[in-house]
């Protein structure tokens, strides 16, 4: 049976993919609970353009310069350039008509939601992954159903009430069958006691209001008020004897702010219940508890001995075990707090670990002790608060292992952030030896590391905002992201097991963000070498196969672009595009065949080929200047050699008839030496005048203009096939 919906939703689509859907129910329905079906709108990938914002028809567009087909310039992939670099392409002006280029459109969804019994006004029910599509590893934001409780029985409904034999939270699309919600790895902790997890930190025992005020857990509101007023009066008059007595009393008396905070905590029924649970209970109600008396007198050993004797009693033994668990746990955390300022001795460290083991052993036994939880249920009924129900006790019992380990997990993360591997490994060992279950262990570490995951998310969001509209900064922004996220990801890898949801999601998020930032950088700057570097740095990060595949596909495209760019870019400066008029033509010959024609004569046949080396106008001018410097240096060296020899011959009265062979050869040597010296000086001058970044290899007299092109792939390929640089072979 279902009631028809009267109005459409006035939902809100919030940033980050969140969708907020308000519903109004009556007070009776809030008390009993109900299952409703809602219709809401959420942003999803455009069905027409698949989220790219461009129509598929433009895949056939051709470059007006070279006529090659172009790939759609999507923001999700690198561009594959053609031989001309697509210089004639000016961009696709047409956007997808359905989504107007945004890549998203509103679609209607239906969802069945269970509203639990006892829900309060303003409660937000979170349904993960049912919001709008966002750029995150999980793909979707969350849906929040905001419940308002009306005092009137009749209220405007934007939902329909559904009745099922087994009401469960499940989702379905329009026309689909019911799909029950299941938790990850069939975890029974579907509805944890969130308030307990919020308070579960290393200072839970130190900040316990009953410890601060020195009161019994059974203190009434009136007793609490009178006691606090007494402490406030003593603080105002400056009583030097102000001291709060009680079990494990703090050294420093509480100030006025601390007193107000303690009273505020005890006024909240759920918080008071949690603080009562983590403090001492008198084992004999209405009688003086010898253990608490000893503990108030700082006789911890006597208190332990008393409660250990009482543990064997069937009726009150569980209360003694509870007090011992609280005592050992509080003492362990007190030593952890002390160790922050003063190093502990070896004996104290051994005692500290013993406290941990004793506390975990008793908490484990208590979590399965039905008699103990029956006593706790009796206390809940005694408090008589509408917010506290037997379901509250059950949720606390199920959440207890995770909460206990969450306190230690905070210490693990704190030590890991300080780089203290010894303390990190010690606390991890204590968690593993607690025997509270691997699932609770993983949940506790995930909760403790959630702040680290949030830091990584903030890094990704900051990087995306930096690159948005400033694509040329993509290289630096992506490198910074990978460098800053790396130590955080290493910490997650060390503390969380493989397959953990938080660990995998943040790794995929970093890889996805890095890819999304470097793609527009590469497409705008065409600095494919930098893109290859970034993609290689990104490869180890992702976990999901889809993102790994995207990286490999883009890496293949970028390498192809880099290869194509090397064929059209200036070979000498590697930066500017080669100019047709400045191309260096290198002649080569090969397939040389020599035939004897008789009479001591030979015929030589060969094939010629020309390799075009791309060169820009600036490099052409540089090479011409180099040739001029070398030619001028050689000419000056030759003239200097002739002048020196002529002068020596003239002074010595030597002529061509009286010159001995040694004198002639010596003169020739001087002329040749000065010629080569002039060539080298000209080459060095040319080298000094060559702009930075341009190849300068001109140490050759025969091939002054060709040497800079040596190493060009086309020339090297021809040489590997037996071809030689030159116009023709020798005929000898």
C-alpha positions as CSV (number, residue, x, y, z in Angstrom):
1,X,0.0,0.0,0.0
2,X,1.2,3.5,-0.7
3,X,-0.1,7.1,-0.3
4,X,0.1,9.3,-3.4
5,X,2.6,12.1,-3.4
6,X,1.0,15.5,-3.3
7,X,3.9,17.8,-4.2
8,X,7.2,17.8,-6.1
9,X,10.4,18.2,-4.2
10,X,11.9,21.5,-3.3
11,X,15.3,19.9,-3.2
12,X,18.7,21.7,-3.2
13,X,21.6,20.6,-5.4
14,X,24.6,21.6,-3.3
15,X,28.3,21.9,-4.4
16,X,30.3,18.7,-4.4
17,X,27.5,16.6,-5.9
18,X,25.3,16.7,-2.8
19,X,21.6,16.6,-3.2
20,X,19.5,17.7,-0.2
21,X,15.8,16.5,-0.1
22,X,13.6,17.8,2.7
23,X,10.7,15.7,3.9
24,X,8.1,16.4,6.6
25,X,6.6,13.6,8.8
26,X,4.2,13.6,11.7
27,X,5.3,13.1,15.3
28,X,3.6,9.7,15.4
29,X,5.5,8.6,12.3
30,X,8.7,9.9,13.8
31,X,8.2,7.8,16.9
32,X,7.3,4.6,15.0
33,X,9.5,5.0,11.9
34,X,8.4,4.5,8.3
35,X,9.6,3.7,4.8
36,X,9.1,6.3,2.1
37,X,9.7,6.5,-1.7
38,X,11.0,9.8,-3.0
39,X,11.5,11.3,-6.5
40,X,14.3,13.7,-6.9
41,X,16.5,15.3,-9.7
42,X,20.2,14.9,-9.8
43,X,22.9,15.8,-12.3
44,X,24.4,13.0,-14.4
45,X,26.6,12.6,-17.5
46,X,24.8,13.9,-20.6
47,X,23.5,10.9,-22.6
48,X,24.1,12.7,-25.9
49,X,27.8,13.7,-25.6
50,X,28.7,11.2,-22.8
51,X,29.8,14.0,-20.6
52,X,32.3,15.6,-23.0
53,X,30.2,18.7,-23.9
54,X,30.8,18.2,-27.7
55,X,28.6,16.5,-30.3
56,X,29.8,13.2,-31.8
57,X,29.2,14.5,-35.3
58,X,32.4,16.7,-35.1
59,X,34.6,13.6,-35.1
60,X,34.7,13.8,-38.9
61,X,36.1,17.4,-38.9
62,X,39.2,17.8,-41.0
63,X,42.2,20.1,-40.7
64,X,42.0,22.8,-43.5
65,X,45.7,22.8,-43.8
66,X,46.5,19.1,-44.2
67,X,43.1,17.5,-44.6
68,X,43.7,15.0,-41.9
69,X,40.8,14.0,-39.7
70,X,40.9,15.4,-36.2
71,X,39.9,13.9,-32.9
72,X,37.5,15.8,-30.8
73,X,39.4,18.0,-28.5
74,X,38.1,16.6,-25.2
75,X,39.3,17.7,-21.8
76,X,39.5,14.1,-20.8
77,X,42.2,13.0,-23.3
78,X,45.3,14.4,-25.0
79,X,45.1,15.5,-28.6
80,X,46.7,13.3,-31.3
81,X,48.4,15.7,-33.7
82,X,48.9,15.0,-37.3
83,X,52.0,15.8,-39.5
84,X,51.2,19.5,-39.8
85,X,50.4,19.8,-36.1
86,X,46.8,20.8,-36.9
87,X,48.0,24.3,-37.3
88,X,45.0,25.1,-39.6
89,X,42.5,24.0,-36.9
90,X,40.8,26.8,-35.0
91,X,38.6,24.7,-32.6
92,X,35.1,23.5,-32.6
93,X,32.7,26.3,-31.8
94,X,29.6,24.1,-31.6
95,X,28.5,22.7,-28.2
96,X,26.3,19.8,-27.3
97,X,22.7,21.0,-27.7
98,X,21.4,18.9,-24.9
99,X,23.7,20.0,-22.1
100,X,25.0,23.3,-23.7
101,X,28.6,22.1,-23.4
102,X,28.5,21.4,-19.6
103,X,28.6,17.6,-20.1
104,X,25.8,17.1,-17.4
105,X,22.0,17.1,-17.4
106,X,19.3,16.7,-14.8
107,X,17.6,13.3,-14.7
108,X,14.8,12.1,-12.4
109,X,15.6,9.3,-9.9
110,X,13.5,7.3,-7.5
111,X,14.7,6.0,-4.1
112,X,13.2,4.1,-1.2
113,X,14.5,5.3,2.2
114,X,13.9,3.9,5.6
115,X,13.3,6.5,8.3
116,X,14.2,4.9,11.7
117,X,12.0,5.0,14.7
118,X,12.7,7.8,17.2
119,X,14.1,10.2,14.5
120,X,14.4,13.8,15.7
121,X,13.5,17.0,14.0
122,X,16.4,18.2,11.7
123,X,17.9,14.7,11.3
124,X,20.0,14.3,8.1
125,X,19.9,10.8,6.6
126,X,22.9,10.3,4.3
127,X,22.6,7.9,1.3
128,X,26.1,7.5,-0.1
129,X,26.6,7.7,-3.9
130,X,23.0,8.7,-4.8
131,X,23.7,12.4,-5.4
132,X,24.9,14.2,-8.6
133,X,27.8,13.1,-10.7
134,X,31.1,14.7,-9.6
135,X,34.8,14.4,-10.5
136,X,35.7,12.0,-7.8
137,X,36.8,8.4,-7.8
138,X,33.4,7.1,-6.7
139,X,31.7,9.2,-9.4
140,X,28.7,10.6,-7.4
141,X,28.0,12.8,-4.5
142,X,25.6,11.9,-1.6
143,X,21.9,12.3,-1.1
144,X,20.8,13.8,2.2
145,X,17.2,13.4,3.3
146,X,16.5,16.1,5.8
147,X,13.6,15.1,8.2
148,X,11.3,17.7,9.7
149,X,8.8,16.5,12.4
150,X,5.5,18.3,12.3
151,X,3.1,18.5,15.3
152,X,0.2,18.3,13.0
153,X,-1.0,14.9,11.8
154,X,-1.7,16.2,8.3
155,X,1.4,17.6,6.5
156,X,2.4,18.3,2.9
157,X,4.1,15.2,1.5
158,X,6.6,15.2,-1.4
159,X,7.0,11.4,-1.0
160,X,4.9,8.3,-0.8
161,X,4.7,6.0,2.2
162,X,5.6,2.4,1.4
163,X,5.0,-0.7,3.5
164,X,7.2,-3.7,3.3
165,X,7.4,-6.9,5.3
166,X,11.2,-6.3,5.7
167,X,11.7,-2.6,5.6
168,X,15.3,-1.9,4.6
169,X,17.1,1.0,3.0
170,X,17.5,0.3,-0.7
171,X,17.6,2.2,-3.9
172,X,16.1,1.6,-7.3
173,X,15.9,3.5,-10.6
174,X,12.5,4.1,-12.2
175,X,11.2,0.8,-13.5
176,X,13.9,-1.4,-11.8
177,X,13.4,-4.0,-9.1
178,X,14.1,-3.5,-5.4
179,X,17.8,-3.8,-4.4
180,X,18.5,-4.2,-0.7
181,X,21.4,-2.2,0.7
182,X,24.4,-4.2,1.8
183,X,27.4,-3.0,3.6
184,X,31.0,-3.4,2.5
185,X,32.3,-6.9,3.2
186,X,29.0,-7.8,4.9
187,X,29.9,-5.7,7.9
188,X,27.1,-6.0,10.6
189,X,27.8,-2.5,11.8
190,X,25.3,-0.8,9.4
191,X,24.1,1.8,11.9
192,X,27.0,2.7,14.2
193,X,26.6,4.9,17.3
194,X,28.0,8.0,15.7
195,X,28.1,10.0,18.9
196,X,30.3,7.4,20.5
197,X,32.7,7.5,17.5
198,X,32.8,11.3,17.8
199,X,33.9,11.1,21.4
200,X,36.4,8.2,21.0
201,X,39.7,9.9,21.1
202,X,42.8,9.6,23.4
203,X,41.4,12.3,25.8
204,X,38.1,10.6,26.4
205,X,39.0,9.5,30.0
206,X,40.9,12.7,30.8
207,X,38.0,14.9,29.7
208,X,35.3,12.7,31.3
209,X,33.0,15.1,33.2
210,X,32.7,12.6,36.1
211,X,36.5,12.7,36.5
212,X,36.6,16.5,36.2
213,X,33.9,17.0,38.7
214,X,34.7,14.1,41.0
215,X,31.1,12.8,41.0
216,X,29.6,9.4,40.9
217,X,27.9,8.2,37.6
218,X,24.7,8.0,39.5
219,X,24.7,11.7,40.5
220,X,21.4,13.4,39.8
221,X,21.0,16.7,38.0
222,X,20.4,18.4,41.3
223,X,23.5,17.0,42.9
224,X,25.6,18.0,39.9
225,X,24.3,21.5,40.0
226,X,25.0,22.0,43.7
227,X,28.5,20.5,43.4
228,X,29.4,22.7,40.5
229,X,28.1,25.8,42.3
230,X,30.2,24.9,45.3
231,X,33.3,24.6,43.1
232,X,32.6,27.9,41.3
233,X,32.2,29.7,44.6
234,X,35.5,28.3,46.0
235,X,37.2,29.3,42.7
236,X,35.9,32.9,43.0
237,X,37.1,33.4,46.5
238,X,40.5,32.0,45.6
239,X,40.4,29.0,48.0
240,X,43.9,27.6,47.9
241,X,42.6,24.3,49.1
242,X,40.4,23.9,46.0
243,X,40.7,20.3,44.9
244,X,38.4,17.9,43.2
245,X,38.4,14.5,45.0
246,X,37.4,11.2,43.4
247,X,38.8,8.3,41.5
248,X,41.9,9.3,39.4
249,X,41.5,12.9,40.3
250,X,43.3,15.4,38.0
251,X,46.3,17.3,39.4
252,X,45.0,20.7,38.3
253,X,41.6,21.7,39.5
254,X,39.1,22.7,36.7
255,X,38.6,26.3,35.8
256,X,35.2,27.9,35.2
257,X,35.2,27.2,31.5
258,X,36.0,23.5,32.1
259,X,33.2,23.3,34.7
260,X,30.7,24.8,32.3
261,X,31.8,22.4,29.5
262,X,31.4,19.4,31.9
263,X,27.9,20.4,32.9
264,X,26.9,21.0,29.2
265,X,28.1,17.4,28.4
266,X,26.1,15.9,31.2
267,X,22.9,17.6,30.0
268,X,23.0,15.7,26.7
269,X,21.5,12.3,27.4
270,X,23.6,10.4,24.8
271,X,26.9,12.1,25.8
272,X,26.1,11.4,29.5
273,X,25.4,7.8,28.8
274,X,28.8,7.4,27.0
275,X,30.7,9.2,29.8
276,X,28.9,6.9,32.3
277,X,29.9,3.9,30.3
278,X,33.6,4.9,30.4
279,X,33.8,5.6,34.1
280,X,33.6,3.6,37.3
281,X,30.4,2.0,38.5
282,X,29.8,1.1,42.2
283,X,29.7,-2.7,42.3
284,X,27.2,-2.6,45.1
285,X,24.5,0.1,44.5
286,X,23.7,2.1,47.7
287,X,26.8,0.8,49.5
288,X,30.4,2.1,49.7
289,X,32.5,0.5,47.0
290,X,35.8,-0.4,48.6
291,X,37.5,-0.2,45.2
292,X,36.4,3.4,44.6
293,X,37.4,4.3,48.1
294,X,40.9,3.0,47.5
295,X,41.1,4.6,44.1
296,X,40.0,8.0,45.5
297,X,42.9,7.7,48.1
298,X,45.3,7.0,45.2
299,X,45.7,3.4,46.3
300,X,45.5,2.0,42.8
301,X,47.0,-1.4,43.7
302,X,44.5,-2.0,46.5
303,X,41.6,-1.0,44.1
304,X,42.8,-3.5,41.5
305,X,43.1,-6.3,44.1
306,X,39.6,-5.7,45.4
307,X,38.0,-5.7,42.0
308,X,39.9,-8.8,40.9
309,X,38.4,-10.6,43.8
310,X,34.9,-9.5,43.0
311,X,35.3,-10.5,39.3
312,X,34.6,-14.1,40.2
313,X,31.1,-13.2,41.5
314,X,28.4,-14.1,39.0
315,X,26.1,-11.2,39.8
316,X,28.5,-8.3,40.2
317,X,31.6,-9.7,38.6
318,X,30.9,-8.0,35.3
319,X,30.8,-4.6,37.0
320,X,34.2,-5.2,38.6
321,X,35.6,-6.2,35.2
322,X,34.2,-3.0,33.7
323,X,35.9,-0.9,36.4
324,X,39.2,-2.7,35.8
325,X,38.9,-2.1,32.1
326,X,38.2,1.6,32.7
327,X,41.1,1.8,35.2
328,X,43.7,0.1,33.0
329,X,42.6,2.0,29.9
330,X,42.6,5.4,31.7
331,X,46.0,4.7,33.2
332,X,47.4,3.7,29.8
333,X,46.3,6.9,28.2
334,X,47.6,9.0,31.2
335,X,51.0,7.5,30.6
336,X,50.7,8.2,26.8
337,X,49.9,11.8,27.7
338,X,52.9,12.0,30.1
339,X,55.2,10.5,27.5
340,X,54.6,13.6,25.3
341,X,56.5,15.8,27.6
342,X,58.7,13.4,29.6
343,X,60.3,10.2,28.2
344,X,59.2,7.1,30.1
345,X,61.6,4.6,31.6
346,X,61.8,1.0,30.3
347,X,60.0,-0.3,33.4
348,X,57.2,2.2,32.9
349,X,56.9,1.3,29.2
350,X,56.5,-2.4,30.1
351,X,53.9,-1.4,32.7
352,X,52.2,0.7,30.1
353,X,51.9,-2.1,27.6
354,X,50.6,-4.4,30.4
355,X,47.8,-1.8,31.0
356,X,46.9,-1.9,27.4
357,X,46.6,-5.7,27.3
358,X,44.6,-5.8,30.5
359,X,42.2,-3.2,29.3
360,X,41.6,-4.8,25.8
361,X,41.2,-8.2,27.3
362,X,38.4,-7.1,29.6
363,X,36.7,-4.9,27.0
364,X,36.6,-7.9,24.7
365,X,35.0,-10.1,27.4
366,X,32.5,-7.4,28.3
367,X,31.4,-6.8,24.7
368,X,30.1,-10.4,24.7
369,X,28.8,-10.5,28.2
370,X,25.0,-10.5,28.1
371,X,24.6,-10.0,31.9
372,X,26.7,-6.8,31.7
373,X,24.6,-5.4,28.9
374,X,21.5,-6.3,30.8
375,X,22.7,-4.2,33.7
376,X,23.5,-1.4,31.3
377,X,20.0,-1.6,29.8
378,X,18.6,-1.2,33.3
379,X,20.6,1.9,33.8
380,X,19.2,3.3,30.5
381,X,15.6,2.6,31.7
382,X,16.5,4.3,35.0
383,X,17.6,7.5,33.2
384,X,14.2,7.6,31.5
385,X,15.3,9.8,28.5
386,X,13.3,9.5,25.3
387,X,16.5,9.7,23.2
388,X,17.8,6.5,25.0
389,X,16.3,3.3,23.9
390,X,17.3,-0.4,23.9
391,X,18.3,0.2,20.3
392,X,20.8,2.8,21.6
393,X,22.4,0.2,23.9
394,X,22.6,-2.3,21.0
395,X,24.3,0.2,18.7
396,X,26.7,1.1,21.5
397,X,27.6,-2.6,22.0
398,X,28.2,-3.1,18.2
399,X,30.2,0.1,17.9
400,X,32.3,-0.5,21.0
401,X,35.2,-2.4,19.4
402,X,35.6,0.2,16.7
403,X,35.4,3.0,19.3
404,X,38.0,1.4,21.6
405,X,40.4,0.9,18.7
406,X,39.7,4.4,17.3
407,X,41.3,5.8,20.4
408,X,44.5,3.9,19.8
409,X,44.3,4.5,16.0
410,X,44.6,8.2,16.7
411,X,47.9,7.6,18.5
412,X,49.0,5.5,15.5
413,X,48.3,8.3,13.1
414,X,49.8,11.0,15.4
415,X,53.0,9.0,15.6
416,X,53.1,8.3,11.9
417,X,52.7,12.0,11.2
418,X,55.6,12.8,13.5
419,X,57.7,10.2,11.7
420,X,58.1,8.1,14.9
421,X,58.1,4.6,13.5
422,X,58.8,2.9,16.8
423,X,55.6,4.3,18.4
424,X,53.6,3.7,15.2
425,X,54.6,0.1,15.2
426,X,54.0,-0.3,18.9
427,X,50.5,1.0,18.8
428,X,49.7,-1.0,15.7
429,X,50.9,-4.1,17.5
430,X,48.6,-3.3,20.4
431,X,45.7,-2.9,18.1
432,X,46.4,-6.3,16.4
433,X,46.8,-8.0,19.8
434,X,43.6,-6.5,21.2
435,X,41.6,-9.4,19.5
436,X,38.7,-7.1,18.8
437,X,38.5,-8.2,15.2
438,X,40.2,-7.1,12.0
439,X,37.1,-5.4,10.7
440,X,37.0,-3.1,13.7
441,X,40.7,-2.6,13.4
442,X,40.4,-1.4,9.8
443,X,37.3,0.8,10.5
444,X,39.2,2.5,13.4
445,X,42.3,3.2,11.2
446,X,40.1,4.4,8.4
447,X,38.3,6.8,10.7
448,X,41.6,8.1,12.2
449,X,43.0,8.6,8.7
450,X,39.8,10.3,7.4
451,X,41.4,13.7,8.1
452,X,44.4,12.6,6.0
453,X,42.1,11.7,3.2
454,X,40.4,15.0,3.5
455,X,43.8,16.8,3.3
456,X,44.4,14.9,0.0
457,X,41.0,15.9,-1.3
458,X,41.7,19.5,-0.5
459,X,45.1,19.3,-2.3
460,X,43.2,17.9,-5.4
461,X,40.6,20.7,-5.2
462,X,43.3,23.4,-4.8
463,X,45.2,22.0,-7.8
464,X,42.1,21.9,-10.0
465,X,41.3,25.5,-9.1
466,X,44.9,26.6,-9.9
467,X,44.8,25.1,-13.4
468,X,41.2,26.1,-14.2
469,X,41.5,28.9,-16.8
470,X,45.3,28.9,-16.5
471,X,46.2,25.7,-18.4
472,X,49.9,26.7,-18.8
473,X,50.4,26.2,-15.1
474,X,49.3,22.6,-15.3
475,X,52.8,21.2,-15.2
476,X,54.0,22.9,-12.1
477,X,50.6,22.4,-10.3
478,X,50.5,18.7,-11.1
479,X,54.1,18.1,-10.0
480,X,53.3,19.9,-6.7
481,X,50.2,17.8,-6.2
482,X,52.1,14.5,-6.7
483,X,55.0,15.6,-4.4
484,X,52.7,16.8,-1.6
485,X,50.4,13.9,-1.8
486,X,53.1,11.2,-2.0
487,X,54.1,11.1,1.8
488,X,50.4,11.1,2.8
489,X,49.6,8.2,0.4
490,X,52.7,6.3,1.7
491,X,51.3,6.7,5.2
492,X,47.9,5.4,4.1
493,X,49.6,2.4,2.3
494,X,51.5,1.5,5.5
495,X,48.6,1.8,7.9
496,X,45.6,0.5,5.8
497,X,45.4,-3.0,4.2
498,X,45.2,-3.4,0.4
499,X,41.7,-3.1,-0.9
500,X,40.7,-0.5,1.8
501,X,38.1,1.9,0.4
502,X,39.7,5.1,1.7
503,X,43.2,4.1,0.6
504,X,42.0,3.1,-2.9
505,X,39.7,6.2,-3.4
506,X,42.3,8.8,-2.5
507,X,45.0,7.1,-4.7
508,X,42.5,7.2,-7.6
509,X,41.5,10.7,-6.8
510,X,45.1,12.0,-6.9
511,X,45.7,10.1,-10.2
512,X,42.5,11.4,-11.7
513,X,43.2,15.0,-10.7
514,X,46.8,14.8,-12.0
515,X,45.5,13.5,-15.3
516,X,42.8,16.1,-15.6
517,X,45.3,18.9,-14.9
518,X,48.0,17.8,-17.3
519,X,45.7,17.2,-20.2
520,X,44.7,20.8,-20.8
521,X,48.3,21.8,-20.2
522,X,49.6,19.5,-22.9
523,X,46.8,20.4,-25.4
524,X,47.5,24.1,-24.9
525,X,51.3,24.2,-24.7
526,X,52.1,21.0,-26.8
527,X,55.0,20.4,-24.4
528,X,54.7,16.7,-24.9
529,X,58.1,15.9,-23.3
530,X,56.8,17.4,-20.0
531,X,53.5,15.5,-20.4
532,X,55.4,12.2,-20.8
533,X,57.3,13.0,-17.6
534,X,54.1,13.8,-15.7
535,X,52.3,10.7,-16.9
536,X,55.2,8.5,-15.9
537,X,55.1,10.1,-12.4
538,X,51.3,9.5,-12.2
539,X,51.4,5.8,-13.3
540,X,52.1,4.3,-9.8
541,X,49.3,6.2,-8.1
542,X,45.9,4.7,-9.4
543,X,44.3,1.5,-8.2
544,X,41.3,1.2,-10.4
545,X,41.8,-0.5,-13.8
546,X,39.9,2.3,-15.6
547,X,42.2,5.1,-14.5
548,X,45.3,2.9,-15.2
549,X,43.9,2.3,-18.7
550,X,43.3,6.0,-19.3
551,X,46.9,6.8,-18.3
552,X,48.3,4.2,-20.6
553,X,46.1,5.4,-23.5
554,X,47.1,9.0,-23.0
555,X,50.8,8.1,-22.6
556,X,50.6,6.4,-26.0
557,X,49.1,9.4,-27.6
558,X,51.6,11.8,-26.0
559,X,54.6,9.7,-27.1
560,X,53.2,9.7,-30.7
561,X,52.8,13.5,-30.5
562,X,56.3,13.8,-29.3
563,X,57.6,11.7,-32.2
564,X,55.6,13.8,-34.7
565,X,56.8,17.0,-33.2
566,X,60.4,16.0,-33.5
567,X,59.9,15.6,-37.3
568,X,58.5,19.1,-37.8
569,X,60.3,21.1,-35.2
570,X,63.6,22.8,-35.7
571,X,66.3,20.1,-35.2
572,X,68.8,22.6,-33.8
573,X,66.9,24.6,-31.2
574,X,64.2,22.0,-30.5
575,X,61.7,24.8,-29.8
576,X,60.5,26.6,-32.9
577,X,58.7,25.1,-35.8
578,X,60.8,24.5,-38.9
579,X,60.5,26.9,-41.8
580,X,60.3,25.6,-45.3
581,X,62.7,28.2,-46.7
582,X,65.2,27.5,-44.0
583,X,65.3,23.7,-44.4
584,X,68.8,22.3,-44.5
585,X,69.2,20.0,-47.5
586,X,71.8,17.2,-46.8
587,X,72.9,15.2,-49.8
588,X,73.8,11.6,-49.5
589,X,74.8,8.8,-51.9
590,X,74.5,5.1,-51.7
591,X,74.2,1.8,-53.6
592,X,77.7,2.4,-55.1
593,X,78.7,0.0,-57.9
594,X,82.1,0.0,-59.6
595,X,82.7,-1.6,-63.0
596,X,85.9,-2.3,-64.8
597,X,85.8,-1.1,-68.5
598,X,89.3,-2.3,-69.4
599,X,92.4,-0.3,-70.3
600,X,92.9,0.5,-66.6
601,X,89.6,2.5,-66.5
602,X,86.6,2.2,-64.2
603,X,83.0,3.2,-64.3
604,X,81.2,4.1,-61.0
605,X,77.4,4.2,-60.6
606,X,75.6,5.4,-57.5
607,X,72.2,6.8,-56.3
608,X,71.6,10.2,-54.7
609,X,69.2,11.2,-52.0
610,X,68.5,14.4,-50.1
611,X,67.5,14.4,-46.5
612,X,65.6,17.6,-45.4
613,X,66.5,18.7,-41.9
614,X,63.9,21.1,-40.4
615,X,65.4,24.4,-39.4
616,X,63.9,27.7,-38.2
617,X,64.9,31.1,-39.6
618,X,66.8,32.0,-36.4
619,X,69.0,28.9,-36.6
620,X,69.6,29.5,-40.3
621,X,70.9,33.0,-39.5
622,X,73.1,31.5,-36.7
623,X,74.6,28.9,-39.0
624,X,75.3,31.5,-41.7
625,X,77.0,33.7,-39.2
626,X,79.0,30.6,-38.1
627,X,80.2,29.9,-41.6
628,X,81.2,33.6,-42.0
629,X,83.2,33.5,-38.9
630,X,85.0,30.3,-39.9
631,X,85.7,31.5,-43.4
632,X,87.0,34.8,-42.1
633,X,89.2,33.0,-39.6
634,X,90.6,30.7,-42.2
635,X,91.3,33.5,-44.6
636,X,93.1,35.6,-41.9
637,X,95.1,32.6,-40.8
638,X,96.2,31.9,-44.4
639,X,97.2,35.5,-45.0
640,X,99.1,35.6,-41.7
641,X,101.0,32.4,-42.7
642,X,101.9,33.8,-46.1
643,X,102.9,37.1,-44.7
644,X,105.2,35.5,-42.0
645,X,106.9,33.2,-44.5
646,X,107.4,36.0,-47.1
647,X,108.9,38.2,-44.4
648,X,111.3,35.5,-43.2
649,X,112.4,34.7,-46.8
650,X,112.9,38.4,-47.5
651,X,114.9,39.1,-44.4
652,X,117.1,35.9,-44.9
653,X,117.6,36.7,-48.6
654,X,116.1,33.4,-49.6
655,X,114.4,33.0,-53.0
656,X,112.9,30.1,-54.9
657,X,116.3,29.1,-56.3
658,X,118.2,29.1,-53.1
659,X,115.5,27.6,-50.8
660,X,116.4,24.2,-49.4
661,X,113.6,21.6,-49.1
662,X,113.5,21.9,-45.3
663,X,112.9,25.6,-45.6
664,X,110.1,25.0,-48.1
665,X,108.4,22.3,-46.0
666,X,108.8,24.5,-42.9
667,X,107.1,27.4,-44.6
668,X,104.2,25.2,-45.8
669,X,103.8,23.8,-42.3
670,X,103.6,27.4,-40.9
671,X,101.0,28.4,-43.5
672,X,98.8,25.3,-42.9
673,X,99.1,25.6,-39.1
674,X,98.0,29.3,-39.1
675,X,95.2,28.3,-41.5
676,X,93.8,25.8,-39.1
677,X,94.4,28.1,-36.1
678,X,92.4,30.8,-38.0
679,X,89.6,28.2,-38.6
680,X,89.5,27.2,-35.0
681,X,89.5,30.9,-33.8
682,X,86.7,31.6,-36.1
683,X,84.8,28.5,-34.9
684,X,85.3,29.6,-31.2
685,X,84.0,33.1,-32.0
686,X,81.0,31.6,-33.8
687,X,80.4,29.3,-30.8
688,X,80.4,32.3,-28.4
689,X,77.9,34.1,-30.6
690,X,75.5,31.1,-30.9
691,X,72.3,31.6,-28.8
692,X,71.8,29.1,-26.0
693,X,69.9,26.0,-26.9
694,X,71.1,25.8,-30.6
695,X,73.3,22.9,-31.6
696,X,76.8,24.0,-32.5
697,X,79.0,21.3,-34.1
698,X,81.1,22.9,-36.8
699,X,84.6,21.4,-36.2
700,X,85.1,20.3,-39.8
701,X,86.7,22.0,-42.8
702,X,85.0,19.9,-45.4
703,X,81.5,19.8,-44.0
704,X,81.2,23.1,-42.2
705,X,77.5,23.4,-43.0
706,X,76.5,19.8,-42.5
707,X,78.0,18.9,-39.2
708,X,75.2,20.5,-37.1
709,X,72.7,18.1,-38.7
710,X,74.6,15.0,-37.7
711,X,72.5,12.9,-35.4
712,X,69.2,13.8,-37.2
713,X,67.1,10.6,-37.2
714,X,66.6,10.7,-41.0
715,X,70.4,10.9,-41.6
716,X,71.2,8.3,-39.1
717,X,68.6,5.9,-40.6
718,X,70.2,6.4,-44.0
719,X,73.7,5.8,-42.6
720,X,72.6,2.6,-41.0
721,X,71.6,1.4,-44.5
722,X,75.1,2.1,-45.9
723,X,74.5,5.6,-47.3
724,X,77.2,8.3,-46.9
725,X,77.0,12.1,-46.6
726,X,78.1,13.7,-49.8
727,X,77.1,14.3,-53.4
728,X,79.1,11.5,-55.0
729,X,81.8,8.8,-54.3
730,X,85.4,9.0,-55.4
731,X,86.0,7.6,-58.9
732,X,89.4,6.1,-57.9
